Amino acid sequence: MSGRIVVAGGGAAGMMAAITAARAGARVLLLEPNEKVGRKLYITGKGRCNVTNNCSQEELLASIPRNGKFLYSALSRFSPQAVMAFFEELGVPLKTERGGRVFPRSDKAADIVDALFFELRRQGVEVKRDRLTGLRVQDGRLAAVTGEAEGTISGCEALILATGGASYPRTGSTGDGYRLAEQAGHTVVPLRGSLVPLTSDDPCCAQLQGLSLRNVGFCVRDHRGKTVFQEQGELLFTHFGLSGPLALSASAHMDFAKGQYTVHIDLKPALDRQKLDARLLRDFEARANQDYANALGGLLPRSMAPVFVARTGIAGGTKVHDIRREQRRTLLETLKDFYIPLTGVRPVEEAVVTAGGVAVGQVDPKTMESKQASGLYFAGELLDVDGYTGGFNLQIAWSTGYAAGVAAAQRVLKA
């Protein structure tokens, strides 16, 4: 009988790798330190599980800012459409929402986890609660693997490391995989949070805590004035800075070790300066006898008015008919460029995904096999690849898990 494949990690990438290898006819042992598989999947997409993004190959690659070219083969072989078909065939109806985001029709992440778990059982995958603690490489190939409870695991001819990144450690992503990769001779690119909230010392953030802005323009510029990220969407103010989809996506483009950044918020992106000035004139005419602070209701959320008044430097009690042209110009510019200097990002533990990880130059992009140790494969967040919010990171997990599962099965079945 041929040897077996050990998959370390029962998250998205690990379960996909195990199912794929088992479907190909391999014997598979899945090690997961948590009581249940799929812990992190339960909390993705705010508990709804943003399974993938229903987009083209070009859009998909454009949504992976780091090492997207490395994923070209894996994403081509197991595309978003293939992922959707996979789950539909497992009995999970899906739906596509704004921005191509794909969710289970039930809006329950548990349906995705259950479908994967029952498929593991159907395919005869052995699931054990254990943590991989060591591996040994000899003469350029995987020689042995060790589990915390299992000890030395016999008959292992291929190991797929899918232990996750360093984000959300309470779900079991403790960073073990990075240490194991280094044991095998791999370089680990320094870790940092990606899709992580932004921090700022500007007091306006704490003052506006809890305020969510929709359909605002959002531009991040570095210390040289170069735009590193620009998009329109939703933003949330917090006691420490900024969160929400725009802030999370922007974080993937910033490296505070290389300099500082400032966010520029366009509160009225649908209006250029000329049209906005005409709008201000109409509003001022209609509210001529009101205090300036009270006249902002048609332009801004009420909770933002005091902060905005302070930012413009126009006394809140000023009657609208007394506001001079240059003051109106200041008001207009503040609406079009409400800027917030940033100090950094929240800790990697609070990130949706981890940037950095196993250097992709040391991994075969078609098979996900290590170039340092044959028989060792990688999948998911452990690799130095990450995408924007919107289902792209789970797509990376499915595709790399699929590629590793296919290749590992071919290896052990040939033996």
N, C-alpha and C positions, 0 to 999 in steps of 0.2 A: 504494500500500500504506500502511496506517495506521502510525503511529509505534509505538515499542515502550516497554515498561515496564522500568525498571531497578529491581531489588530489591537493596538493600545489606544483606547479612547472610544467611548460610546456616544460621541456627539454626532453632528450631521455628517462630517467627512468620514468618521470611523464606521458609522452604520452603513453608509453608502458603499464604502470599500468592502465591508464584510458581506453585504448582500450580493454585490457584483461578483466577488470571488466565489461565493457559494453557488450562485447561479451558473457559474462556469464549470462547476464540478469539484471545486477544492474543498478540503476540510478546513474549517475556520474556527478559531477560538478568539472571542472578543473579550478583552479585559476592560472593565469600567469600575473605577473606585467608588462611585456613588451607588446608592441603593437602586436607583433607576437610571436607565439610559436617557439621553436627550434633555438633561437638566437645563442647558442654556437655550435649547429650542423653545422651551415652555415660555420664556420671557421675551423672545424676539418679536418684533413688530407689536410691542405693547400687549403681548399675550395672544396676538392674532397670527403670528408667524408669517412674515413676508418671504414666502418660499423662494421666489426668484423675480426676475424682471422680464416681462414679455417684450423683448426688444431684438433688434438685429445684431449680428455679429459686430458690426462697426460701432454701434451704440454701446454694446457691452464692453468692448475693449477701451472705448473712450471713457468709460466710467470706472476704470481701474488705473489710478494714477501712478502706482508703483509696480514696475515689472509686468505690465500687461502683456507684452510680447511673449514672455515666458509661458503664458497660459494659452496661447493661440491654439495649439494642438488639442489640449484638454477641453477647451471650451467648444472647439469645432466638433469634437467627437461626442460630447454630451452637452448639448446646447440648452438654453432656457426652454425651448419647445420640447426637447427630449425629457427634461425634468418634469415639465407639466404633464406630459403623457405618462411618465412613470407613476406619478401620484394619482392621476385619474384612473390608471389601470389597477391601482391598489384600493380603489373605491373612495377616493377623496375628491369630490367635486371642487373645482377651483374657479376663481373669478379674477378678472384684471381690473384694477382701479387706476386712478389718476397717476400719470407718470409711468405707466406700465407695471406698477407694483402688483404682484400676484399673491393672493391669499386663499386659504380654504374658504369655501362658500359659507361654512358655518361660523367663520371668524374665531375658531378655536385652534390654538397651537397644538392642543392635546390630540387632535385628529391626525396631525402629521406625525407626531411621536408614536402614537398607537399604530399607525399604518406601517411605520418602519419596524417597530418592535415585533409585530405579528409576522411581518415578512422575514425577519431574522429567524423566527421560530419555524416558519414554513420551509425555509431553506436549510434548516438543520444547523444553524450557527450555534455553537456552544457559548453562552454568555456567563462569565464568572465575575463576581465582585472582587476585583484585585487591582493593584497598581503596579505597573511595570517599574522596577527599580534599577535595572542594570542590563547592559548588553555588552557582548565581547566580540571584537572584530579580530580575525586572524588571517594573515596573508591576503588582505584586501577583500575579505568576504565575511558576512555575518556568521559567527560561530556559536553563540549561545545568548539566550535571553533569560532574565530572572524576574519573577514576580514577588511582591511583598509577602503574599500568603502562599503562593504556589511554589516558590523556590525556583530552581532551574526547570524551565519548561522543555520537556523532551519533544523531539520530532519537529521542532520549528525550523522550517527551511526558508521562510520569508517573514519579515516583520514590517508591518505598516504602522508608522508613528502618526497618530492623529489625536494627540493629547490636548490640542487647543493652544490658545495664546496665554497672555498674562492678564487679560481683562476678566471681570466678573469672577474672582477667585472662589466666591462662595458656591459657584456652580461646578467646581472641580478643576478649573483651569489654573493650575498652580505653577505652570512653567516647567514641569518635569521634563517635557519633551526637548527643551533647549539644552538641558544638561546632558540628556541621553545622546542628542545629536553631536554635542561636543565630544562625548566619549568615543563616538565613531569617527572623529577627525573633521567634523564640519565646523565652518565658521558661522557664528550667529551674529547677524547685524544687530547693533544695539536697539533695544526695545523702547517704544514710546506709544502713547495712546493715539489712536486714529478714530475718527468719529467720536470725538470727546468734547465736552463743553469747554468754553473759553473763559478765562479769568480776566478781571479788570479791577483796578483800584478806583475807577470813576464812581463817585457816590451815586450817580444817577441810576446805576444798575440795581443797587439795594433799594433805592427809593421806588423803582418801578417793578420790584420783585413780584412775579406772578403774572405780569402783563404779557399777553401773547399778541403779536402783530402779524397779520396775514397780508400777503401780496405786497411786501416791501422789497425794494431793491437793496442788495447787500453786496458790498464791495470791500475786499481786504487788500490793503497796500502795505508793502514792507517799508523799512526805514529809508529806502532810496526813492520811494514813491511809486514803485512798480506794482501793478495790479497782479496779485497771485490767485485771486478767486473772485468771481462775480456771478451772481445768480439772483433770481427773484423767488420769493416764497415766504415761509413762516419762521418767525423768530420768537424766542421766549427770554424775558429778562429774569435773572435769578439774583439771590443775595450775593453770589460770588462773581457774576458776570453775565454771560450769554449762553443759552442753550437753544434747543429746537433744531429742526432739520437743516437750516442754513448754517448755523454755527457748527454743527457736527460735520457737515460736508466740508466746510472751510478748513477745519482742523487738519484734514488730510494734506493740505497744501502748505502747512506752516512748520518751520523748524526754529524754535526760539533759541536754539544754540547758535544760530547764524545771524540773529538780529531780532528787532522788535516789529510789531505790526499794529495797524490801526484799522478798525472797522468803520466804514462810511455807510450809513443807512439812508436810503432815499425813501422818505415816508409817503411820497406821492409819485411813484414811478410811471404812472399812466399819463402824467402831464409834464410837458417840457416847461422850461422856465417861463417862456412867453405865455403859455396857456395857464400856468399856475398863477402868474401875476394877474391875469385877467380874472381868474377865479377869486383871488384875494380882493380885488377891487369890488367885485360883485358882493362878496360876503361883507366887506367893510361898509358898503353902501346900505345893505340890509340891516346891519347891526351898528349903525353909526353912533348911537347913544349908549351902547353897552360898554362895560369895562373890558379892556383887552383880555384879561384872564378868562372872562366868561364867554367871550366871543369866539373862542377856539373850538367850541363843541362840534362845529360842522367840519372841522379839519382833523381833529385828533381824538383818541379815546380820552374820556374825562380824567382818568387817573394820570394821564401824561401831561396835562396842562400845567401844573405847578413847576415841573421839571423843565418844560419847554419855555415857560415864561422866564425862569432864571437863566436858561441858556441864551435866550435872545437879548437879555439885558434891558428889556422894556418893562417898566413898572406895571404890575398887574392891574393897578387901579386906573391906568391911563385910559381915557375915553377913546374909542376907536376912531372917532372923527379928528382926534388930535395927533394920531400917529403920522409921522412924517414919511416922505418917500424913502429916505435912506433907512428908516426903521423897518418899513415894509420890505425893503430889499434884504435886510438882515433876517427877517422872518422867513422870507422865501428861501434864502440860502440854508437856513437851519432846517427847513422842511426837506430840502433836497440833499442835505449833507449833515445828518445828525451823527457826528463822529464820536467814537469811543476808543481810546487807547487800550491795548491789551497788554497783560503782563505774562500770560502763559496759557497753559491748558490744565485741566484737572488731572489727578493721578491716573496712571494707566489702568489701575483697578476699576476706574469708573468709565473707561472707554468701552464703546460697543465692540471694537476690534483692536487688535494689536498691530502696530506698524513695526517693521523689523522682523527678525526671525532667521531661519535657516537660509543662508545665501543661495539664491536660485542658480547661480553659476555652477554649483556643485551637485545639481540635481538634473537628471535627464527630463526634459520637458514633455516628452511623449509618454514616458512610463512612470514618472515620479520616483524612479530608482536613484539611490545615492550613487554618485560617481566615486565616492570614497570607499564604499563597502557594498559589494553586490549582495543582493538579498534584503537590503534595507530600503524601505520606501517611505515617502512623506505625503501627507494630505492635510488640507485645510489651513487653519490660521497659523500653524507652526511655521509655514513658509513665509518668506519675506515678500508677500503680496497682500494687498488689501484694496477694497473698492469703496465707492461712495455708499451712502444710505439709499435704500430702495430695492433691496433684494440681491444686490450684486455680491455681497460677501457670502451669502448662503450658496449662490450659484458657483462661486469659487470652490466652496466646500464640496458640493455635489460633484463637480467636474473633476477635481483632483482626486477625490475619493474613488470615483468611477475608474479613472485612469490607473490608479495604484492597484485597485482590485483586479482589473483585467490583467495587468502585467504580472502581478504576484501569482495569480492563478496559473497563467501560462508557464511561469517558472517552475512551480511545484508539480504541475501535471506532466511536465517534460522529464522530471527527475526520475 
